[in-house]
C-alpha cells in the first residue's frame, strides 16, 4: 500500500482517563502525507499508532452496551431494550448484522502493518523506543486477528507488507486461512511482540500492552485452537475455502491442549526482578463497615482454609470485596495486579461502554434503565457459601423477618427477601441483584436517593410493565455497579476499567487445558529458555483453581472431583460461568466447547413477574420467559460475513448454513 495514496484522518477523538497520551488524539491529519514526513516524525508516528489502537473501541469493545457488544449478551444474561439480544438468542439475525467489527479490525490491521513496514526510518526514537513502538503495533495487529478469529472463525491473513490497492481486483481477493493457521499466526505475532514489550507500564501508559498482555493473548488463541470446535471437528468438514480446502482441523490432536497449557503457564511463570508479574487481587478483611462497604461476611468454617491467609485460605481477605471491586471502578488500572490487558477507564463512552452497561443495569430508582438482567440458570449456578451446589428443590423458602435481619442471621439479606438467596457464595452478592437487594447509591447528596431497594413485583417501580424497563426474569445484575453509582440526588456514575484479560481467566484456562491431557508433553517456553513437562496432574490443576475459588470465599474442589476427568471438566466450566459472568466469555466458551446446542437451546426461565406483593411467594415459582425464545443451529457457531464483503472478495467463503452472496 502506497503511503502517498492515504488520506490520514483520525475519525474519532478519544481518550482514557488513565493519562494514556497515546489514546488522546485531538487534532487531525488533513493533507496528503509522504511516508518520509509521517514516519520520520515522532509526533506523526505516535498519531499513526493511536489510529491503529482506536479500532479497539466501539464494536471491538469486549464489555459494553448491547448496541456495540452484542456477544456480551450471552445465553445467561440479557437486555430488554431493543431487539438485538432477542435476535441473537433466536438466531434471526442476518449476515452483516454486526459487521463494523470486521471493518474496524481490518482497518486496524492495515494501520499497524504500514507502521511496521515504514517506521524504521524514524530517527527521533532511541533503539529501545523504536522496538517498543513496533512491538505495540505488532500486538494490536495480532489482537485484531484474535478478535476476528474468536467471532468469525478462520479469516484471511493479510500480507504483512500490506496490499497494493493499485493492483487488479483479482489480486486483492484473499481466501480464509485455516483456523490453525490463524491461531499460529496470532501466537507467533505475540511471541515477537513480547520480546520487546516491557513487564509493566507507568501510569501514563497503563493501557499500552505489556509482555504479559501479548503472552496472554497467545494463550487464549491456542486454547481456542485446542478446543472441540476447532480440534478434530468433523461436523465442520464442509467449512472450506473457495478451492475446497478444509478450514477446520478434522483430526483431533491432544498436543494442542499441551501447547495451550504451556502458553498459559508462560503467563503464570512470568517474573520481573524475581517476583511474579501477576496475582489475584484481594481486599483486606474488614471488621466494621457501612451499607456501601459492609463488614466482611466470613465464610463458613473450613478446616483447610479458614485459618490460613491467602492464597491457602481466606483468613486475611474479604472475598466479597475482593471480587466486587475488580469491576466497579474502585481500582485504577495500575492498582490491579490481576489486570493483564485493558483499554483503560472508559467513562467517556457513556453511550456504549461499561458506564452505559452499568446505567442499563441500575434500577430506575437510581436513574438507571432497569433493562439488563440475568437468567434463572445463571442465578442458580452460584453455589452455597460452603461450596456445595445450590439445589432449588431443597433450598430454604419463606421471607427474611425483621427479627432475623436485626440479628444478622442471613447477611446481607434484609427483611422481605426470599430465603433462597440466603447463604450463597460471595460472588453471588457481588453479581446478582435479587428481588429486594439494596443499591447504596452513595454518591447522592440527597438522602431520599440513598440505599434504595429494588423490588421486581408487578406494580412496583422496577416491576413488570408494558415498556422495556423491567426484567422478564425478575433477577437483575449488580456486577460492574459501584456502591456509589447514582444518577439522581446529585450523584453520578463512576468510571469503570475495561478488563479485557485478567489473571483469573489465565488460571482457569491453565487448569482446563491440563485436564484434557492423557500423556506428558515437553513444551518449550515462549522464549525457548526452558522446557515445561506438561501433564494432567492434580497439584498443578489445584494450584490454579484453588486460588480463584479461595479468593471467592469457597473451598478448593475435593479429591474425588480432581480424580475424575468428567467431573473436573464440568466443575471448570461452571467455575468459568460464575467467575467470568458478564465479561463476554460465556458466548464464546459454549461455542468452543460445542456445548451451545444444549446450553443455548434451553428454555430461559426466571421468576413469575406477573405476581404482585399480594402473591409474593408465587413470584419465585420457576417459569418460562417467552420474551426470549432460544434456539441454536450449526451456523451459529461463527458470525456470518456480510454480503458486501462476499461481493467484494470473491475468494472469501461464507460460514456453512448462512446465505452466501451470488
N, C-alpha and C positions, 0 to 999 in steps of 0.2 A: 504494500500500500504506500503510495507516494504522499509524503507529508504536505507537499505543495498543494495537493487537492483537498486538504481537510480544512474546513472552517471550524475553528475552535470556539465553541460557545458553551459555556457552562450553563446548563439549562435550569439548574436548581441551586439556590443558595441554602446551605445547611450547616449546622454546627452542633457539636456535642458540648455540653457544659463542662466536661472534664478537662477543659483547656487544651483540647487537641487541635492545634492550629491547622494540621493537615486536613481536617474536615471543617474548616471555616473559610469558605470561599465567598468573597463579597464583591468581586469585580469580574470582568469578562474579557476574554479574547474576542475582538471584534473584526480583526482583519486576517487576511491570508498570511500565514506564518511560514517561513522556511524552516527546515529541520535544524539548521545551524542556530538560528535565533532562539528557537524553543529550547533545545536540549543543551546548548551552551550556557543558558541562563539558569541559575539555581531557582529563582522565583517561578519562572515559567515551567520548569520541570516539576516543582512541587505542586503547581496547579494542575499539571497534566496527571500527576499521580492522584491528586484529590479527585479528579474527574473519573479516574478508574475506580476509586473507592466508592463514589457516590451511588453507583448502581447496586450497592449492597442494601440500599434503603428501599422505601416504598414496597413494591411487590416481592422483594427479596428479603424483607424482614422475616425473622423466624418466630417472633412473638408479637402479636398485634391484633388490631381490629379485623374482623372477618372480611371487610371490603378489600383488604390487601393481603391478608394472611389466612386464606380460606382453609388451608390444611391444618391450621391450629384448631379448627373446629372438627376434631376427630370424632370417633364414634362415641366417646364418653363425655363430651361437652358440646354445647350447642348455643346458638343465638336465635332469638325470636325476631330480631329486627331484620327486615329484608328477606329475600328468598334464597340467598346464596347457600346458606347452611342446609336448607331443605333440599336444594337441588343436588348438592354434593352427596348427602345421605341417600337420596332416592336414585342417584345415577342418571339424572335427567339433563345434566349439563352437556354442552356440545364442544367439539374441537375449537380451540381459540377462545374459549370462555375466559380463561385466565392466562393470556398469552404474554402479558407485559413482562413477566419474569424471564421468559425465554429471550425476548428482545433485550431487556436490561442486561442479562448475563452475557450475551454475546457482544454487546457494546463494551462491557467492562473487560472482557477477554481481549478484544481488539485493542482497547486503550492500553492495557498492560503489556501486550505483545509489542506494540510500537515502541513503548518506552524501553523495553528490554533490548530491542534491536538498535536503538539510537543513542541511548544515554551515555555511552562510553566516551563520547566526545566532550562531555561536561568537564570543565576544568575548575569549577567552583567548589566541588566536593573533595574532601580528603578520600583516599582509597577506602577507608573504613566506612565513611558516609555513603560513598557510591555503592559499595557492596550491600549496605543496608537498604538503600532505595531499590536496588534491583531485587533483593530478596522480598521486599514488600510487594513489588509488582508481581513477582512470581507466585507469592502466596495468594494474592487476590485473584489472579488468573486461575490457579488451581481451585480456589474456593468457589468460584463461579461454576466450574465444571462439577464440583461436588454438589452444589445446589441443583444443577440440572440433572445429574445422574440420579439423585435421590427421588426426584419428582417425575422426570420424563424417561428414566431408564437410559440405555445407551444412546449417546448423541454424537454428532460429528465432532471430531477433534480438529480444530483449525491448525494449519501450518504455523509453527512458532514464529516464522518470519512475516506472518500476515498474508493477506490476499491482495493481489494486484487487481484493482477494480477497473483497470483499463483493459483487462483480458476479456476474451469472449465469454459469453454467458455459460456455455457448457463447462468451461474450466472452473467456474465458481461453484458448481453444484457438487456438494460433498455428501457422501453417504454416511450413515451411522457407523461408528466404530462399535466393536463388541463391548459388552458390559465389562468383561475382564480388562480389555484394552483401556477403557475409560478409568477404571479403578486403579490400574497400574500406572497410568499417566499421572493421575492425581497424586498417588503415593510418591512417585519419582519427583514431581514438582515440589512437593512438600519436603522431601529429603533435601533437595538442593536449596530450598528457601531456608530450612532450619540451620544449615551450616553458617549462614551469615546473619541470622536474626538473633537478638540478644535474649537472655533469660528473662529479663524484666524491662519495663519501660518506666520512665519517670511520669509524674502526674500530668505533665503537658502532653505526653504521648501515650497515655494509658490505653487508648483504644487501637493503637497500632499492633499488628501481630507480633508475637514473640516466637521463640523456638518451640515452646510448648504448644502454641496455637497451631503451628504447622504440623507437629507430630501428632496432635490430637485429631486434626482433620484427616491426616493419613490413616490413622487407626480406624476412624469411622468409615472411610471409603473401603478399607479392606474388610471390615466386619460385614458391611453390606454385600460385598462380593462373595463372602463365605456363607451367607445366609441362604435358606432354601429357595428364595425367589430367583437367585442368580447362580446357584451352585447345583448343577445336575437337575435342572427343572425341565423335564420333558413336556410338561404342559405348555411350554413356550417354544416348542420346536418350530412353529410356523412364524415366529418373530424373526424375520430375515431382512437383509438389506436388498437393494434393487437387483443384485446378482444372485440372490438365493442363499447367501452366506448367513448361517445362524448366528444370532446376536447374543443369545443366552446359552451358557455352558450346558451341554446335555449330559455330561458325565460328572458325578459327584466326586469332589476332591477334598478329603478331610484336612489336608495340609493347609488349605486356605484358612481354616479356623486357627491353626497353629500360628500362621503368619499374622492373623488379626490379633491374637492374644499377645504375641511378641510386640506388635506395634503399640498396643495399649500399655504394655509393661514399659516400653520406651518412655512413655509419659510419666508413669508411676516412678520409674527409676531416675528421672531427670533430677540432677542436683546442681546447685550453684554454691561454690565455696563449701562444699561438703554437706550442705543441708538440702533436703527435698524442696523442689521449687513449689510444689502444690500440696495442699492438705485440705481436709474438710473444715469449713468454718464452724466454730462453736461459740455460743454465747455463754457467759458466766452465769452460774446458778444465782437466782435472785430470791432473797429471804422475804422481802416485802415488795409491794408494788401498787399499781393503780389499775383502773379499768383498761386503759390503753396498754399498759405494760405491767401485767399481773405478776404476782409472785410465782416462782417455779412450781408447777404441778409435778410432784415426784412420782415417777412410775412405780408400779407395784414392786415389792422386794423380789430381787432375783439373786440367787446365791453366787452367781458368777460375775454379775455386772454392777450390782447396786453399790458396792463399797469400793469400787475402783474408779480411778479417773480415766477420762477419755484418752486413747481410743479403746481401752479394755473395758470401760464402764462409763456410767453417766453420773457418777458421784459429784463431779465438779461443774456440770454443764446444765443448761436449760434446754431440753430437747425442742420444746415448742418454739422458743425464740431463736434457737439455732437454725431452724428451718424457715420460719416465717420471715426473718429479716434478710434472707438471701434475695427475696423477690420484691419487697415492698418499698425499696428506696432508702432504708435505714443504713445501708452500706454503700459507700462510694466504690468505684471500680478498684482503686488501689488499696482499699481496706479489706477486700475479699480474697483470701488466699485460695479459695476454691475456683475462682473465675479464671478460665483459660483463654477465652476469646469473647470479646464484646464489641459492639458498635458504640458503646458509651451510654451516657444518660440521654434519653430521648424525650424529654419533656416538651421539646419544641414540636414534636409530631403529635399534636393534640388530636388530629383527625384520624390517625391511622396507627400509632404506636402503642406502647404499653400503657401510657397515660389514657389514651382513648379506650383501650380494653378495660382499664380499671373503672372508668366512669360508667361503662356499659354494665359492669358488674354491680356497682353500688346501688343501693335502694333509692327510690325517689325521695324518701325522707331525708336523704343527704344530698339531693340534687343529682343523683345518678339516673340511669335509664332502666335499670332493673330488667335487662333482657339477655343476660349471659349466665347460664347455669350449667349444672352437671346432671347426669343421668342417675337413676336409682342404682344401676350397675356400678358406677364409679363410687357412689356413696357407700355401698355395701362392701366394696373392695377393701376399705380400710379396716385393719384388724382391731381387736380389743387392745387395751393398754398393756396386757401381759403377753402380747404377740400372737395369741390364738386367733383363728379366723372368726369374723363376725358371722353369726348364724341368726337370720331373722326369725326362724321358727322358734328358737329357744331364747330369744332376746327379751329383755325386760319390756313391759308395757306400762302404760299409765303416764301421768304427768308429774313433774317435779313440784313438790309442795313448797309453800313459803317457809315452813319449818326446815325442810331439807335444804333449801337454799341458804338459810341463815346458818345452819350447822356445816355447810360446805360438804355435804355428803357426795354430791356428784359434780365436782368442779370440772369445767367452768359453767355448767348449766344453771340457768335462772328459773324462777318459778314459771310454770306453764309449759316448759319444754318437754317434749316426748322423750321417754327414758331409753328408747332405742339409741339415742345419741349420747348416752352416758358411757363412761369408762372406755372411751375409744382412744386410739393412739394419738400422740401429739400432732402428727401431720394432718390428721382429720380436722382438728380445731384450727389449724393454720390455713386450711384449704376450703373447707365446706361451710357455707352459710346456711345452716339448718334453720328450720322454722323457729323464730323466737330468738335467734342469735343477736348478740349486741354488736353494733357498729359504733365504736367510740367517737369517730369524727372529731378528734381532739383539737383540731386547728380552729374550729368555730369559736368566735368570741361571744356568741350569744348562747346562753345555757340551754335554751329550748331546742337547740340543734345538736346537743351532745348526747352520747350514749343512747342512740336510737335503736329500738328493737324492730326488726323487720318480720312481719307476720304475713304469710302467704295464703291464709284462708280467704275464700271468696268473700268480697265485701270490704276487706281491709285495703289500705293504700297500695300495698305491694301485691295484692291478690289478683285473682283472675278477672279479666275484663275483656272488652271487645277489641282492644288495640294490641300493640306489640310489647308493651312494657309490663309483662308479667311472665312468670316462669312456669311453663307447662308441667314440669316435674315437681314443682314446689320445693326445689332444692337449688340454692344459689351457690356462688363461688366466691370465696374470700381470698384466695391466693392472689398475690400482686397488690392487694389493697393495704395501704398503710393505715395504722390506727389513727393517724392524724388527718387522713383524707376526708374532705368535706367541701362540697361546692356551695353550701348555704351557711348563713350565720356568720359571714365574714371569713370563712375558711377557704382552703384551697387543696388541690390535689398535688401531692409531692412528686418530684422527678423519680423516674424508675430507671434501673440499669438493665440494658439488654444482656441476657445471659445466653449467648449463642452456644457456647460449650463450657461445661463446668466439670469439675473433677469427679463428682459423684457419678456422672454418666460414664466416665472412663473406667471407674472401678466396676460398675455393673457390666460394662462391655467385656472387661477382662475376665470376670467370673463366667459370663455367658460363653465366651469362646473356649475357655478351659474345659467347661463341662461337656463340650461336644467332642472331645478327643478320646480316642481309644489306644493311641500309641504315643510314644515320646518322639519329639522332633527337636532337632538342633537348628535354631534360627538365629542368624546374626542380628546384632543390634542395628539401629538405623544408620549409625556411622561406622559400623564394622569393627569397633574396638573390642567387642566381646561377643560371646555366643551364649544364648539362653537355652537351657533344656526346658522345653515346653511340654507339659503333660497334664492330664486331669488328676490333680492331687488336692485333697481336702484342705491342707494348711494354706495353700495359696488362694484357693477359692474363698475360704472362710475369711482370710485376711482382708480381702476386698469387700465382701458382702457385709461382714460384721461391722465395719466402720460406718457404712451407710445406715444400717439398722440401729446400731447403738447410738449414733448421733440423733436418730429419730426417737430414741427412748424405748425401743423394743429389742428383745434379746436376739442373739445370733440364732440361726437355724439349728435344729437338733441333729445329732449324728445320723439318725435314720434318713433324714432328708438329704444330707450330703452323700450318703452311701448309694442313693438311688438316682440314676440319671434322669428319669422321667419326673420324679418328684421335685428334683432341684431345678430342672428346666421350667416347670410350672411355677415354682416359687420365684425364680428370677424374673419371669415375665410379669408376675403380679407385682414384684418389687419395682420394676420399671413403670408399670401402670400407676403406682402410687407416688413414687419419688419424683417422677418427671411429668406428672399431670399438668396439662395446660402449657407445656413447653414445646409444643409442635413436634413431639416424638411419637406419640401413640399412632397417629395416622400412618406413619412410615413403618413403625415396628410391626404392626399386624400384617402389613403387606410383605415385608421382607421375610417374616416367619411363615407366610402363607396361611395365617390364621384368619385373614379378613373374611373369607367366605362364611365362616361361622360367627366371628365377632361382630361384623358389621351387618349381618343379616338378622341378628337377634332383634326381637321386638323391644323397642325402647319403653322402659317402664319408669314410674315415679309415683308420687303421692296423688291422691284424688283431690285435685284442685277445685272441684265443684263444691266441696264441703265448706260450710261456714263454721264459725266458732261454736255454734249450737250443736254441730255434729263433729266436734273436733277429733274424736278418736277415729272416725271413718276417713278423715283426711289422710291417715297413714296407711290405709289399705294400698297394696301394690296394684297399680292399674296401668294398662297400655296407654301410651301417649300418641294419639292419632295425628297430631300436628307434624310428626316427623316419621313418615313411613321409611323403612330401611330396606336396603337391598344390596347385593354385591354380585357382580358378574366379572368374568375373567378380564375384560377390557379395563376394569377399574384399578388394576394393579399399578398402571402407569397413567400419567396425564397425557391426553391426546395432543398432537401437534395441530396447529391451526391450518385451515385450508389455504390461507395466504402464503404461509411458509412452504407448504407442499407444492403450491403452484410455482413459487419462486425457485425452489430447489427440486428439480425433477428426480434427483437421485436419493432423496430423503423418503423413507418409508414410514407409514403410519403404524401406530400400535395395533396389533390384531384385535378385531372386534369393533374398532372405531371406523366411521365412514372416512374414506380417503377422497382426495381431490381427483376428478377426472374431467 
